């Protein structure tokens, strides 16, 4: 009996061997966080209103938000409705937890509503992954936000509704955005936003596709109903694909919430 007790004691001290009580105590001491449900929030507004959205992000303690200058391409018919048709636009993007998105959009809408029709548009895209240091920042407040979500399910309850819109992103050589938008409109798009960018590619990709990489690029963002996505993307690929002067690359992202910032 003494020998068995000695062996049991020895084995219990080996690395990786812990009693149920020890493991339970460790589980209690180490909080387990689920991955925060993060959204990428897009605001498209007139350039001179960019500071209004930025101020809202600061007031709501949004941890990351970025602003860049863009160009609107919408038809005049929807200019007054969504405010994405004037020449100078601001694209403000930010990261926020799902539970905080409804409040952020509500506050932005409240501030921009006083500008009347054409205040802008906002929409969100769910994230599938993000680097750990950024995620850790959000995890620090996830428990508090979960309590908020449990106590106030009304305002944010519709944030996970069925996806009805998509964001089409098209990267083309500089100077081709107008033609791409003409093609997109003929296929059912109502408008878009253009951002100037710089293109880079690995030499292997250049040889594979058989195209040269032009430094100056334009990124075209087209928000559209899901039922029109395929026809718009096909039209752009057929006319402005890699074998054309535009050398376009087209892809889409699901949009799970859309809001006009000046509408009741």
Buried (B, 14 or more C-beta within 10 A) or exposed (E): EEEEEEEEEEEEEEEEEEEEEEEEEEEEEEEEEEEBBBBBBBBBBBBEBBEBBBEBBEEBEBEEBEBBEBBBBBEEEBBEBBBBBBEEBBBBBBBBBBBBBBBBBBBBBEBBEEBEEBBBBBBBBBBEEBEEEBBEEBBEBBEEBBEBBEEEEEBBEEBEEEEEBBBBBBBBBBEBBEBBBEBBBEBBBBBBBBBBBEBEEEEEEEEEBEBEBBEEBBBBBBBBBBEBBEBBBEBBBEBBBEEBEBBBBBEBBBBBBBBBBBEE
